[in-house]
Amino acid sequence: MITKITGTVNRVLDDETRLQVGPLEYQLLVPEFVRRQIQGRVGQELTLHTSEYLDGNPMQGRTVPRLIGFSTESELEFFELFCTVDKVGIRKALKALVRPVKEIADAIQRQDAKWLTTLPGIGPATAEQIVATLRRKVTKFALMAEPAPNGDAGPVPATAVDGDVIEDAYQALLSVGHSPMEARNRLDKVLTSGRKFPSVEDILLEVYKQKG
């Protein structure tokens, strides 16, 4: 399985990019938010984190291997998590992810199903299902750094800490009266240090050491 690929960007099309790797050109499907990140990178070297799947109908004897590309491992992880929602397959997820992962995760976390229906192919019932399935699993993605303007992904310090620890710390802050936005902001300040926090208690101690 190909998990990462580096090559020169030959073309960026509506829903795919073409990477030249030695004598071979690879086709990689990309969601819209990734396409916007890399559209100015034609002729430049680019590394994408990838997932593979078989497209087609095995019962009819025809399947085609496809590569899907993302700028960071965290984006890829979110995509795979998004695909676990009932009735959200790979194709629907690729079509839906037109906004940055951070924005989508934030909407899921605040249970904003109405906002999620603005994503292509996501109706009210699917939006509610996304919230019900993922709202306790997306805190670390809501804390992701935005990609830099030149298309390079910025650091994502939150991934240095286990996602369950981050989620539990977030819930703990909510339980003592912090608003969702305040809880995220406090966690963001702590996690951008890049330090490792093995437990919820370690994160909360650092949160309350900081002023403001």
N, C-alpha and C positions, 0 to 999 in steps of 0.2 A: 504493500500500500504506500502510495506517495503522500507524505505528510507535510512536506515543504518543498518549494521549488523556487529557484532563482534564475532569472534570465533577463533578456532585453525586451522591453515592451515594443512589439511591432505595431499592434493596433489595439484600440479600445472601442468596442462597438456598444450597442444599446444594452446588451445583457451578457457580454463576454469580453475577455481580453485575450490576446495572442502573445505568448512569450516565446522568444527564440532562445533555446538552450542548446548550444553547439549547433549541429546540423539540423536539429529537430525544432519544429514549431508546435507548441502545446496550446490547445484551446482550454480556457478556464471560464466556467460560468461565474459571474459575480453579481451580487445584489446591487441595487441602485446606489446605496450609500457607499459601497466600495468603489463602484464605477466613478463616482464624483471625486473620491480621494486620488484616483490614479489617472484621471483623464488627461492630466498635463504631463504625464511621465513617458510619453512616446519617445523611443530612442534611448531611454535611460534604463539602468539595471534596477530590477524590482524583485523583492522576495515576497511570496505569498504563502500563507499557511493553508493547507488544502484538506479537503475531504473528498472521498470517492463514492459514487453510487452507480448502479446499473439502471439506465433509462430504457424503457420499452416494456414489452409484454413477453415474459419467458414462455407463456403458453403458446405463443405464436412463433417461438423459436428465434426471435430477434431482440437482442438487447445491446445497448451501446454504453460502454464505460464513460462516465463523465467526471471531470474534476471541478470542484467548486473552490474558489479562492477568497481569502480574507487577509487583511493587512496584519492582524495580530491573532495570537492564539486565543485571546479572550473573546474576540468577535466570533471566531469559529466555535468556541465553547457555547456561546449564547445561541448561535444558530442551531446547534445540535440540541440544545435544551428546548428551543422554540419548536423544533420538529417533534418533540415528545407529546405535545398537546394533541388531544384527540381531534381528528379530521384536519390537522395541519401537517401536510406532507412536505417533502423537499421542494417541489415545484411551487406550492402555495407560499412557503416560507421565503423562497427566493424572490417571489413577486412582491411579498408584503414588506420586506425590509428596505424601505426607501428612506427611512430616517436613521440617524446614528443609533447604535445599540444603547448608548447611555440614555437617550430620550425615550426609547421604547421601554427599557427596563424601569425608568422612573414612572412612566404611565402605569405600568403593571403594578408597581409597588404601591402607588397611591390609589389603585383600583379604579382607574379612569377608563372604563370600558368605552365610553363615548369617544374619547381621543383615539383609542385603538381602532375604532371603525373607520377612521380617516386613512388607514393603511389599505392599499389595494387588496381586494379579495377577502377582507376581514369584515364580516357582517356582525350584527349585534350578538347573536348566539355564540359565534366563535370568539368574539371579544370577551364575553363573560367566561367562556371556558378557559381562555388564556389566563385571565386574572385568577380564576379558581385554582388552576394547576400550578402557576408559576409565582404567585405573589410572595411566597416565602422563600423563593430560590434566587431572586434577582438582585439582592442588595449590592453585591460586589460589582455587578454590571452597572447599576445606577451611579456608582462611585468612579467609574472609569474616566480616565483623562480623555479629553477630546483630541482627535488627530491634529497634528500640526498643519498650518495652512499649505505647506508645500506637498502635502499628501503623505508624508511620513507619519506613522502612528506615534503618538506620544507615549510616555511610560504609563503603565497601569499598576501603580504600587499595590492596589488592593489584592492583586493576585498572589502577592507574597504571603498572604494570610488565608487560611482555609475559609472557604465560602460559608460554611456552617457557623464558624466562629463569628464572622462578620454579621451574619443574619441574626444570631442570638444576641450579639451586642446591640444591634439596631433595635430589636424587640425590647431589650432591657431598658434602653433609653426612652422608648415610647411608654413603657410601663411606669416610669417615674415622672411622667408629665411633659416630656419634650415633644414638640410637634414633629411630624415626619421630616419637614425641611430642616429644622434645627438638628434633629438626630443625624441626618445625612451630612450636614455641614460639619458637625463635631467629629464624626467618623472620618470624613474626608481630610480634615486637618491632621488627624493622627496618622492615617494610613499613607499620606503623601511623604512621610518621613522615610518610607521604605523599610522600616524596622519590621521584624517578625514578632508577632504576638501569638503565643501558643494557646492562649485561653481567653475567654470573655473577660475574666477579671483583670487580665493584663491590659486589655484595650480600655476598659472602663477606668482603671487607675490613671492611665495616660490622658484620657479624655478630661478627667477632672483636675489634672495637674495644670492643664492649659486654661488660660483666662479667656473669657469672651465666648 
